[in-house]
Amino acid sequence: MKEINIARKLINKRREKGITQEELARYIGVSKASVSKWETGQSYPDITFLPLLSAYFNISIDELMGYEPQMTKEDIAKLYRALSEDFSGKPFDEVMARCHAITKKYYACFPLLFQIGALFVNYSMLPGDAEKTAVVLTQAKELFVRVKQESDDPELSKMALSMEALCLLSLGNPGEVLELLEDVRTKQPVSIEGLLASAYHMTGRTAEAKAELQIDAYLALIRLLESLSAYMELCVDDFAAWEEAHRRVHIIAELFELRKLHPAILMNQYLRAANGFLRYGRQKDALCQLECYCELVCGDIYPLSLHGDAFFTQLDAWFSDTDMGPYPPRDEKTIRQSMLDSVVNAPHFSALQGETRFEAIKKKLQRNLRED
């Protein structure tokens, strides 16, 4: 992050020009002592002197001040990880106050505002209070609205729109989501990655074409699994349809080795499947799913990160080039706690309390939390 650093800029530019403090003072119409104070950071030039100084050194006022209201992608990623760790180890209100101070300072840095909003969403449940969670989600939504309306990056605006809709859903406002999204939904017969791959192939850039198609296949895989999981949630009165969707998800998971490629997707599926089996009165099947979940989250999946595998060989570079890199959106301590809470504190699993297999699962998950 960059601060106002006019002192260093004045020293460097004056030396580049080969002039003394006295010569600069004479040009501006101030004393040599004033220039000395500017360069030692004891005071700042009067605002009326900034145009004169920038014109004299042939630089913009922004460059003269050494201040940049934008943060680099690398700085944003570092800040996100630091704040994520703070949320897991410091008082929630203290970290939120720091986040608000940062957003106020960089209110025109839309990639940063987007990530702060995402941070709020990912840690909104941390207070354990419904009203406080709603306040945090509302603040996140306001950041996404600003990004959507003010950013000149179409992709970032589109992502902000989706996150705004997610916040509205989480706040229990599905009607507003429909108003927000129904008119902007588009159907793309060909993905952007697919078009890029074709263009790369036609220009002899086969390696880039393969990379784009791997990215496209990976994204399609994740979207397919998420859609099937959401579809299963709707099959509350049709066990045959639910079971068939579950079977197909299981086949896809095995085929693409999700246990290694993307364990988080598989974790969510195990939990949803366990809940579904319980809903249909299949307690033993539900326990089998929870045991699979426990085996996965207590296994060799740490440190958590997004990555490719023996098939998706081009993903690692792509993940590294994204805004947040290959890192998960929450710190590992919070993730492990969530893994435990998703079973132990989930109301739909309360019927399993006291059951021998369920108690064994709880103990393993509690041990996994302590191993962090």
N, C-alpha and C positions, 0 to 999 in steps of 0.2 A: 504494500500500500504506500502511496506517496503523500507526503504532507507539503504544506507551503514551505518552500526553502529558497526564498528570494536571496538570502545572504550568500549561499554558495553559488547561485547563478550569477549574481553581480560580480563576485570575485573572479569567476571563470571567464565571463564575458569581458570584463575590464582587462584582464591579463591577455586574453586573445587579441584585444584591440591595441594592447601595448600602451595603455594610458595609466596615469596615477589617479589616486583618489581625489587629489586636488583638481585635476583636469576634469574629471567627471562632475565634481561638485560645481565647478565654474559653469559647465554646460547646463546643468539642471537649475542652477541659481540657488544653491544651498551652501552651507559651510562644509569644509573638509571633515569636521567632526561628525556631521550628520551622516555622510557617506560611510565613515568608519563605524558608526553605530549600526547602520543598515547591514554592513558586511559581518559584523560580529554578532548579529541577532539581538542586539539590545533594543532595537526599535525597527519599525517598518516605514518605508517611504509613504508619504501622504498619497492618498488615492489619485490626486490630481497630477502627481509626478509619473504615474505608471505609463501613460501614453508617451511621455517624453523619453523615458528610459527604454521602452520597447522599440520606439522609432530609432533611437540612437544606436541600439545594438542590432537593429533589423530583425527582431524576433517578435512573436505575439506576446500579449500580456500574460496569457496562460503559461507560455514557456518561460517568461521572465519570472513568474511567481513559483515556477517549479511545482505547480499543483495540477494534478490530473484527477477529475471527478470520476474517472473510470478505473476499474481494477482489472488486472489481467486475468485470464482464465486460470493460470496457475495460482495466483493470489486468492482467487475465489475458492478454488478447491482446498487450499491450505486452511483458509478461514473456516470453511464449512466443517472440515474435520476437527479443527480446534473447538469450534462451538459445539459440535456433536459430543466431543469428549467432556466439555463443560457441563452439558445437560445431564450427563450420567454421573457427575461427581460433585457438582455445585448446586446451591439452591436454585430452584427453577426460576423464581422471580428475578434473581440476580442476573442469570444468563439472558432472560428475556429483555431486561433493561439494557444490557450490552447490545443485544440484537437491534433494539429500537434506536440506540445511539448510532450504530453503524448504518442502518437504513436512512436515517436522517442525514448523515454525512454524505452518503453516496446515493442520494435519491434519484439521480439521473443515470446511475449505472444499472441498466435493466437486467443484464445477466445475473448480477449480484442480487437484485431484488427478487428475481425468480427463485434463486437458490435459498434465500432466507425464507421465502414463502414455503418452499419444499421442506426446509428444516422445521418450520412451525408445524406443518402437517405431520411430519414423521414423529415429532415429540409432543403432539397435542394431547395425547392420553396420559402423559407422565404425571400431571398433577393429581390424577385420580378423582377429579371433581368435574361433573358434567358441565356446570356453568363455566368454569374456568377453561375447559376444553373448547366450549363453544366460542368463548372470547378469542382464544388463540386461532381457531379455524377462521373466524371472521376477519381477524387481522391478516391472516394468510391470504384470504380471498381478496381483500383490498389491495394487497401487493400484486396479486395476479391480474387484477383489473387494471391497475396502473401500467403494468408491463404490456398487457394486451392493447391498451389504448395508445400508449406513447412510444413503444419500441418501433424502430424502423426495420427490425429483423422479422420477416414473415414467419419463419419457423419458430422463433422464440414466442411470437404472439400466439401462434397456434398452440404451442405447448402450454402457454399461460391460460388460454381458453379452456383447455382440457382440465387443468388443475383448478381453475375457478369452478368448473362443473363438479369436480370431485369434492371440493369444499362444500358446495351447496348440498350435494347428496349427504355428506357427513353431518350437515347441520339439519337434515330432515326437510329439505326443500326441493322435492323432485319436480314440482311444477315449474320452478324457476330454471331447472336444468333443461326441461323440455323447451321452454321459451328460448333458452340460450343456444341450444344445439340443433334443434329440428331444422332450422332454415339454413344452417351452415354445413350440414352434412353433405359430403360429396362422395361419389363413387369413382374410384380410379381403376380403370380396367387393367392398367399396367403400373407396377410400382416404379418409383423414381430409381431405386437401385437396379431394377430390371432394365430400364432405359439406359442408365449409365453403363451397365454391363454390355449391352448391345453396341453402344457407341465405342466403348473401349475395344471390344472385339473387332469391330470393323476397321479400327485404326491400328490394329496389330498389337494392342496393349493387353495381351492375354492375362497377365498376372493381375492387373487391376480389374479385369472383367470377372475373374474367378473370385476375387475378394468381394466385389459388390454382390455377386450372387450368393456367396456364403452369408453375408450380412442380411440379405433379403430373406434367405431361407431361415436363418436364426430368428429374425423378427417375426416371420410368419409362424414359426413353431411356437413362439411365446404367445402370440395372439390367439392361435388355435387352442392352446391349452387353457388360456384364460376364458375364452368363449365357451369351451366345453364345461369348464367348472361352473361358470355362471348359469349355463343351461341346466346343469344338474340341480342347482338350487331351485329352479322353477318346477322341477318334476316332482313336486311334493305328493301328488296324487297318482303317480304313474311309476310304480317301482320298476317295471320292465324297461321303460325308457331311461330311467335313472341308472339302472344296472348296466345297460348297454353303453351309455355314455361313460360310465366308470370303467368298463372293460376296455373301451377304446383309448381312454386316457392312459390306462395301465400299459397298453401295448406301445403307445407312443413314448411313454417314459422309458420303457425297456429298450425300445429301438434306438432312441437317441441318448441313452445312458445319462439321463437327467441327474441321477445320483451324484455324478461327477461334474457334469456340465453346468447344471443350475439347480443345486439342492434346495434353494428357497422355494422354487416353483413346486417341487415334489413335496416339500414339507406342507405347504398349504393344501395340496391335494389330499394328503393323508388325513389332515384334520377335517377337511370337508367330507371326505368319504366316511370317516368315523362318525361324524355327526349324522350323515345320511343313513348309515346302517342303523344307528340308534333310533332314528325317526321311524324306521320301518320295523323296529323291534328285533333287530339282528345284533344282539349284544356281543356275541362271540366274534362276529365279523368286525364290529366296531373296535373291539380290543385288539384284534390283529392289526388293524390300520394304525392304532395308536402305538403299538409295539414297533411297527415299521418306522413310524415317525420318531420314536425315541431312539431307535438304533441309528437313524440318520443323523439327528441333531447331536447325539453323543459320540458320533464317529469322527473320522479324520477329515473334517471339512474346514478346519481352521488353519490360518486366518481366512476369513470369508472375503471373497473377491470374485468379480466377474472374470471369466477366462474362456478360452477356447479348449479344444481337445484334439484328439488324433484325426477327427473328421473336420471340425471347424478350425482349421489351422490359421485362418486369416483374422480371427476375431480379436486377438490380444492387442494388436496395433490399433484396431478400431476403438476398443474400450479405452485404451490409454489416451486417445485423441479426443474423447468426449469431455464435456465440461468438468465432470466430477471424477474422471478416470475410472478405474475398475473397482473403486471402493463402494461398499454398501452405504445406503442413505443414513443409517444409524450406527453408533459405535457398538462394538462387540458386546460390551457388558449389558447394554440395553437390549440388544438382540437376544442374548441368552436369557435374560429375565423375561422377555416376551415369549420365548420358546416355552418356558416353564408356565407362565400365566395362561398361555393359550390352552393348556390342559388342566392345570390345577384350579384356576379361577374361572373357567368357562362354565356358565350355567347349564349348557346342554350336556355337559359331562358329569353333572352332579349326581345323576342316578348310578354312576359307577363307583362313587366314593365307598370305601370299605372293601371293595372287591379285591381279592389277592393280586391278580394281574395288574389292576389299575394302580394299586399302592406301590407295586414294584416299579412301575413306569414313573410314578411321581418321585421316588427315591433317586432313580437314575438321573432324572432331569434336575433335581436339586443338587446332586453331585456335580453335574455338568456346569451349573451356575457357579459353584464354588471353585471350579477349575480355571475360571477366567483369569 
